[in-house]
Amino acid sequence: MFDNELHEKLDAILRRLAQVKELLTQEGTFIMSALDDLTTQVAANTSVEQSAITLIQGLAAALQSAGTDPVKLAALKTQLATSQTALAAAITANTPAAPPAP
């Protein structure tokens, strides 16, 4: 009788451990998925930030190169207006619509 009770208790413990293991596995999968999403977002942000740095450095160099020459400054203004239009179109095209208000 003692052995039977002991086996039942051990079986119950083993079942509970299996349940805990399953929960931990599910939680680990969720955490890994969240980490993968975060890694992807960090890479995207880094890429955008690097593009912004390149743009700003290029703009600074273009301004320095143009100096006070009105022709070069006018050409730079035209180039910036063209870039602004293209950037605005890209942002509009790739920005998801705002979710509806609750």
Z-matrix of the N, CA and C atoms (Angstrom, degrees):
N
C 1 1.430
C 2 1.532 1 111.18
N 3 1.311 2 116.77 1 -43.29
C 4 1.458 3 121.26 2 179.17
C 5 1.522 4 110.72 3 -60.35
N 6 1.349 5 116.71 4 -43.93
C 7 1.458 6 121.37 5 179.49
C 8 1.529 7 111.18 6 -61.84
N 9 1.314 8 116.16 7 -40.00
C 10 1.454 9 121.07 8 -179.67
C 11 1.541 10 110.77 9 -63.60
N 12 1.315 11 116.83 10 -45.48
C 13 1.465 12 121.35 11 179.14
C 14 1.524 13 110.65 12 -64.12
N 15 1.320 14 115.10 13 -41.03
C 16 1.464 15 120.35 14 179.45
C 17 1.524 16 110.20 15 -62.78
N 18 1.334 17 117.01 16 -44.72
C 19 1.462 18 121.44 17 179.06
C 20 1.530 19 110.96 18 -62.65
N 21 1.317 20 116.83 19 -40.24
C 22 1.473 21 120.82 20 179.16
C 23 1.528 22 110.48 21 -63.95
N 24 1.323 23 115.77 22 -43.39
C 25 1.459 24 119.55 23 179.61
C 26 1.528 25 110.83 24 -66.48
N 27 1.318 26 116.56 25 -42.26
C 28 1.464 27 120.32 26 177.90
C 29 1.528 28 110.89 27 -63.49
N 30 1.328 29 116.98 28 -41.02
C 31 1.470 30 120.77 29 177.31
C 32 1.528 31 110.43 30 -62.24
N 33 1.327 32 117.82 31 -40.96
C 34 1.459 33 122.00 32 179.02
C 35 1.535 34 110.33 33 -63.95
N 36 1.332 35 114.74 34 -41.34
C 37 1.465 36 119.57 35 178.25
C 38 1.527 37 109.96 36 -63.94
N 39 1.320 38 116.79 37 -44.35
C 40 1.469 39 120.78 38 179.72
C 41 1.533 40 111.35 39 -63.27
N 42 1.339 41 117.05 40 -40.29
C 43 1.469 42 119.55 41 176.96
C 44 1.525 43 110.57 42 -62.54
N 45 1.319 44 115.68 43 -43.79
C 46 1.466 45 119.64 44 179.97
C 47 1.523 46 110.96 45 -64.47
N 48 1.318 47 117.72 46 -40.20
C 49 1.462 48 120.93 47 177.07
C 50 1.529 49 111.06 48 -63.14
N 51 1.318 50 116.55 49 -37.67
C 52 1.466 51 120.41 50 177.19
C 53 1.531 52 110.17 51 -63.85
N 54 1.335 53 116.77 52 -39.21
C 55 1.463 54 120.58 53 178.03
C 56 1.537 55 110.67 54 -65.40
N 57 1.320 56 115.90 55 -43.34
C 58 1.464 57 120.70 56 179.10
C 59 1.530 58 109.49 57 -62.94
N 60 1.322 59 116.14 58 -43.05
C 61 1.467 60 120.18 59 178.78
C 62 1.524 61 110.34 60 -59.91
N 63 1.322 62 117.60 61 -43.58
C 64 1.468 63 121.71 62 179.45
C 65 1.525 64 110.58 63 -62.47
N 66 1.322 65 117.14 64 -43.83
C 67 1.469 66 120.28 65 178.08
C 68 1.523 67 111.64 66 -62.61
N 69 1.315 68 116.63 67 -42.03
C 70 1.463 69 120.33 68 178.76
C 71 1.526 70 111.05 69 -65.45
N 72 1.312 71 116.90 70 -38.14
C 73 1.462 72 120.98 71 177.74
C 74 1.523 73 110.27 72 -63.96
N 75 1.321 74 117.15 73 -44.87
C 76 1.469 75 120.80 74 178.14
C 77 1.529 76 110.79 75 -62.20
N 78 1.311 77 116.60 76 -44.15
C 79 1.460 78 120.85 77 179.83
C 80 1.526 79 110.33 78 -64.15
N 81 1.322 80 116.67 79 -40.61
C 82 1.465 81 120.65 80 177.95
C 83 1.516 82 111.61 81 -62.72
N 84 1.331 83 116.83 82 -39.76
C 85 1.460 84 121.00 83 177.60
C 86 1.524 85 110.08 84 -63.87
N 87 1.321 86 116.59 85 -43.23
C 88 1.463 87 120.85 86 178.49
C 89 1.525 88 110.60 87 -61.86
N 90 1.313 89 116.75 88 -45.05
C 91 1.466 90 121.03 89 -179.04
C 92 1.529 91 110.29 90 -64.25
N 93 1.324 92 117.75 91 -42.53
C 94 1.462 93 120.40 92 179.43
C 95 1.520 94 110.60 93 -63.52
N 96 1.317 95 116.62 94 -39.86
C 97 1.460 96 120.09 95 177.73
C 98 1.526 97 110.47 96 -63.21
N 99 1.310 98 116.41 97 -42.76
C 100 1.465 99 120.58 98 178.82
C 101 1.528 100 110.60 99 -64.50
N 102 1.325 101 116.88 100 -39.41
C 103 1.466 102 120.23 101 178.06
C 104 1.526 103 110.97 102 -66.40
N 105 1.327 104 117.06 103 -39.45
C 106 1.468 105 120.59 104 176.87
C 107 1.523 106 110.48 105 -61.94
N 108 1.337 107 116.47 106 -43.93
C 109 1.466 108 120.60 107 178.22
C 110 1.527 109 110.55 108 -61.82
N 111 1.320 110 116.26 109 -42.85
C 112 1.457 111 120.71 110 -179.89
C 113 1.530 112 111.07 111 -64.63
N 114 1.323 113 116.72 112 -42.20
C 115 1.460 114 121.43 113 178.21
C 116 1.522 115 110.81 114 -60.69
N 117 1.330 116 116.45 115 -42.85
C 118 1.464 117 121.03 116 178.40
C 119 1.517 118 110.53 117 -62.82
N 120 1.338 119 116.86 118 -43.08
C 121 1.461 120 120.40 119 -179.52
C 122 1.518 121 111.42 120 -65.97
N 123 1.326 122 117.39 121 -40.39
C 124 1.465 123 121.00 122 178.50
C 125 1.525 124 109.84 123 -61.88
N 126 1.334 125 116.85 124 -42.91
C 127 1.472 126 120.43 125 178.81
C 128 1.530 127 110.65 126 -62.35
N 129 1.323 128 116.82 127 -42.40
C 130 1.466 129 120.58 128 179.17
C 131 1.533 130 110.48 129 -64.33
N 132 1.324 131 116.44 130 -44.49
C 133 1.468 132 119.81 131 179.07
C 134 1.520 133 111.02 132 -62.49
N 135 1.319 134 116.30 133 -42.42
C 136 1.461 135 120.93 134 -179.77
C 137 1.520 136 109.95 135 -61.45
N 138 1.317 137 116.72 136 -41.67
C 139 1.459 138 121.05 137 179.44
C 140 1.528 139 110.85 138 -63.65
N 141 1.319 140 116.32 139 -45.34
C 142 1.466 141 120.58 140 179.30
C 143 1.522 142 110.44 141 -64.66
N 144 1.328 143 116.52 142 -43.49
C 145 1.463 144 120.12 143 -179.95
C 146 1.529 145 110.47 144 -62.11
N 147 1.325 146 116.84 145 -41.81
C 148 1.468 147 120.32 146 179.69
C 149 1.526 148 110.17 147 -64.83
N 150 1.340 149 116.45 148 -38.43
C 151 1.463 150 119.97 149 177.12
C 152 1.524 151 110.57 150 -63.35
N 153 1.327 152 117.25 151 -40.87
C 154 1.460 153 121.02 152 178.69
C 155 1.528 154 110.78 153 -64.89
N 156 1.312 155 116.72 154 -41.17
C 157 1.469 156 120.59 155 178.15
C 158 1.521 157 110.15 156 -61.93
N 159 1.327 158 116.23 157 -45.05
C 160 1.466 159 120.63 158 178.95
C 161 1.531 160 110.58 159 -61.20
N 162 1.329 161 115.97 160 -43.53
C 163 1.463 162 120.52 161 178.72
C 164 1.521 163 111.15 162 -60.59
N 165 1.316 164 116.95 163 -47.61
C 166 1.464 165 121.01 164 -178.03
C 167 1.524 166 110.67 165 -64.52
N 168 1.321 167 117.19 166 -42.45
C 169 1.455 168 120.07 167 178.44
C 170 1.528 169 110.83 168 -64.70
N 171 1.334 170 116.24 169 -40.02
C 172 1.466 171 119.88 170 178.22
C 173 1.517 172 111.44 171 -65.48
N 174 1.318 173 116.87 172 -39.50
C 175 1.454 174 121.32 173 178.45
C 176 1.526 175 110.41 174 -64.66
N 177 1.308 176 116.96 175 -43.72
C 178 1.464 177 120.97 176 178.75
C 179 1.527 178 110.00 177 -61.35
N 180 1.323 179 117.03 178 -43.56
C 181 1.464 180 120.50 179 179.53
C 182 1.528 181 111.03 180 -65.27
N 183 1.344 182 116.62 181 -39.62
C 184 1.466 183 120.15 182 179.79
C 185 1.527 184 110.70 183 -65.77
N 186 1.326 185 117.04 184 -40.94
C 187 1.465 186 120.17 185 178.27
C 188 1.528 187 110.85 186 -64.50
N 189 1.309 188 115.48 187 -41.64
C 190 1.458 189 119.34 188 179.89
C 191 1.527 190 109.87 189 -65.49
N 192 1.319 191 116.52 190 -41.01
C 193 1.460 192 121.09 191 -179.98
C 194 1.520 193 111.36 192 -66.14
N 195 1.334 194 116.93 193 -38.38
C 196 1.464 195 120.47 194 -179.31
C 197 1.521 196 111.52 195 -69.85
N 198 1.321 197 115.73 196 -31.16
C 199 1.465 198 119.14 197 179.60
C 200 1.517 199 110.70 198 57.20
N 201 1.324 200 116.41 199 -126.04
C 202 1.462 201 121.04 200 179.62
C 203 1.527 202 111.84 201 -111.78
N 204 1.322 203 116.43 202 11.06
C 205 1.470 204 121.42 203 179.90
C 206 1.527 205 109.28 204 -68.60
N 207 1.335 206 118.86 205 114.75
C 208 1.458 207 121.30 206 -176.44
C 209 1.531 208 113.61 207 -61.72
N 210 1.305 209 117.97 208 -33.38
C 211 1.468 210 120.84 209 179.75
C 212 1.531 211 110.03 210 -68.46
N 213 1.317 212 116.17 211 -45.77
C 214 1.472 213 119.98 212 178.95
C 215 1.528 214 110.68 213 -65.76
N 216 1.329 215 116.92 214 -39.20
C 217 1.466 216 119.95 215 179.05
C 218 1.529 217 110.78 216 -66.07
N 219 1.331 218 117.60 217 -38.71
C 220 1.470 219 120.78 218 177.54
C 221 1.523 220 110.64 219 -65.37
N 222 1.337 221 116.55 220 -40.34
C 223 1.465 222 120.28 221 178.23
C 224 1.525 223 110.39 222 -64.93
N 225 1.321 224 116.53 223 -39.94
C 226 1.463 225 120.77 224 178.22
C 227 1.526 226 110.51 225 -65.25
N 228 1.321 227 116.97 226 -40.59
C 229 1.465 228 120.92 227 177.39
C 230 1.523 229 110.46 228 -60.76
N 231 1.312 230 117.78 229 -43.78
C 232 1.467 231 122.08 230 178.22
C 233 1.525 232 110.57 231 -63.02
N 234 1.327 233 116.26 232 -44.19
C 235 1.465 234 120.86 233 179.10
C 236 1.524 235 110.87 234 -61.25
N 237 1.331 236 116.67 235 -43.17
C 238 1.466 237 120.43 236 -179.98
C 239 1.523 238 111.40 237 -66.63
N 240 1.331 239 117.51 238 -38.64
C 241 1.464 240 120.64 239 178.14
C 242 1.527 241 110.31 240 -63.39
N 243 1.322 242 116.52 241 -40.74
C 244 1.463 243 120.88 242 177.96
C 245 1.527 244 110.60 243 -64.39
N 246 1.315 245 115.65 244 -44.21
C 247 1.472 246 120.37 245 179.08
C 248 1.521 247 110.58 246 -63.52
N 249 1.330 248 116.63 247 -40.23
C 250 1.459 249 120.90 248 -179.60
C 251 1.522 250 110.27 249 -62.51
N 252 1.311 251 116.78 250 -43.62
C 253 1.462 252 121.02 251 179.87
C 254 1.524 253 110.55 252 -62.73
N 255 1.330 254 117.00 253 -45.42
C 256 1.469 255 121.10 254 179.54
C 257 1.524 256 110.92 255 -64.51
N 258 1.324 257 117.01 256 -41.84
C 259 1.460 258 120.87 257 179.82
C 260 1.525 259 110.93 258 -65.37
N 261 1.319 260 116.96 259 -44.07
C 262 1.469 261 120.53 260 179.30
C 263 1.524 262 110.59 261 -61.65
N 264 1.328 263 117.17 262 -40.91
C 265 1.465 264 120.70 263 178.92
C 266 1.522 265 110.79 264 -65.27
N 267 1.322 266 116.91 265 -41.65
C 268 1.468 267 120.45 266 179.59
C 269 1.523 268 111.18 267 -65.39
N 270 1.316 269 117.00 268 -40.93
C 271 1.468 270 120.40 269 179.28
C 272 1.523 271 109.89 270 -64.63
N 273 1.329 272 116.41 271 -45.92
C 274 1.454 273 120.29 272 179.58
C 275 1.532 274 111.21 273 -61.27
N 276 1.314 275 115.76 274 -43.02
C 277 1.472 276 120.15 275 -177.26
C 278 1.525 277 112.36 276 -69.04
N 279 1.319 278 117.54 277 -28.30
C 280 1.464 279 120.01 278 -173.94
C 281 1.512 280 114.83 279 -110.83
N 282 1.315 281 117.39 280 10.44
C 283 1.456 282 120.94 281 176.92
C 284 1.524 283 108.51 282 -99.06
N 285 1.335 284 116.27 283 120.94
C 286 1.466 285 117.99 284 179.24
C 287 1.527 286 110.47 285 -65.95
N 288 1.309 287 114.11 286 151.92
C 289 1.463 288 119.85 287 178.40
C 290 1.526 289 109.31 288 -64.10
N 291 1.308 290 115.68 289 146.59
C 292 1.468 291 120.10 290 177.22
C 293 1.514 292 109.76 291 -65.38
N 294 1.323 293 117.37 292 140.97
C 295 1.467 294 119.42 293 178.59
C 296 1.533 295 110.05 294 -64.66
N 297 1.304 296 116.81 295 150.18
C 298 1.463 297 119.00 296 179.67
C 299 1.531 298 110.89 297 -63.52
N 300 1.307 299 114.82 298 147.38
C 301 1.467 300 119.83 299 179.67
C 302 1.529 301 108.78 300 -67.22
N 303 1.337 302 116.29 301 142.10
C 304 1.476 303 119.01 302 -179.24
C 305 1.512 304 112.56 303 -68.76
